[in-house]
């Protein structure tokens, strides 16, 4: 599913549609990667990835509450709308794994090794899981 909305109401409808999809409801213990259609410049190279996260729950369980939806509204207005206008729709890749914390950390380290920075919407970088 692609999130291509340029207005908040459309964004919420598209995001809620993704939350209802099998991709968001069937897999527990996941890493999820938010990507744009076109890559953008990083310190080194280019990447379409804007965020890497993880949860032991499903994607829907992680995001389907009023607090998370309010945060998503703010992110749409501050970031997503601009990113979609410049780089095309957002897709969300969901990867099921037995060790989501470890997998997220590995994906972030791979990204950092390749680009010498972390994805733009990753605010905190996790410590290496034990």
C-alpha positions, 0 to 999 in steps of 0.5 A, spaced: 500 500 500 502 506 498 500 513 502 500 518 497 496 523 501 497 531 501 491 532 506 491 530 513 484 527 512 486 523 506 492 521 510 489 518 516 484 514 511 490 511 507 494 510 514 488 507 517 487 502 511 494 500 512 492 498 519 486 494 517 491 490 512 493 483 513 500 486 513 499 490 519 495 485 523 498 478 521 505 479 523 507 479 530 514 481 532 516 485 527 521 491 524 518 496 520 521 500 515 518 507 512 520 508 505 519 514 500 518 512 492 524 516 490 531 516 494 534 522 497 541 525 499 544 523 505 551 524 508 553 519 504 549 516 498 542 516 497 536 512 501 529 512 500 528 510 508 525 515 513 524 511 519 526 504 522 522 501 528 520 495 531 515 492 536 513 485 539 506 486 537 503 487 530 504 494 526 496 495 528 497 494 535 503 499 535 499 504 532 492 503 533 491 508 539 489 515 540 496 517 542 499 514 536 494 517 531 495 524 534 503 523 533 501 521 526 497 527 524 503 531 527 508 527 523 504 528 517 503 536 517 511 537 519 514 531 515 510 526 511 506 531 507 513 535 504 516 528 503 511 525 499 511 532 495 518 531 493 519 524 493 513 520 492 508 516 496 510 512 502 510 505 503 511 501 509 515 494 509 514 489 515 519 484 516 517 478 521 523 476 526 524 472 532 528 478 535 525 485 533 530 489 537 536 485 534 533 486 527 532 493 528 538 495 531 542 491 525 538 495 520 540 501 523 547 499 523 547 497 516 544 504 514 549 508 518 554 504 515 552 505 508 550 513 509 554 515 515 547 517 519 541 514 521 534 515 518 531 522 518 525 520 523 529 516 527 530 520 534 533 515 538 538 510 537 537 503 541 543 500 544 545 494 542 540 488 544 544 483 549 
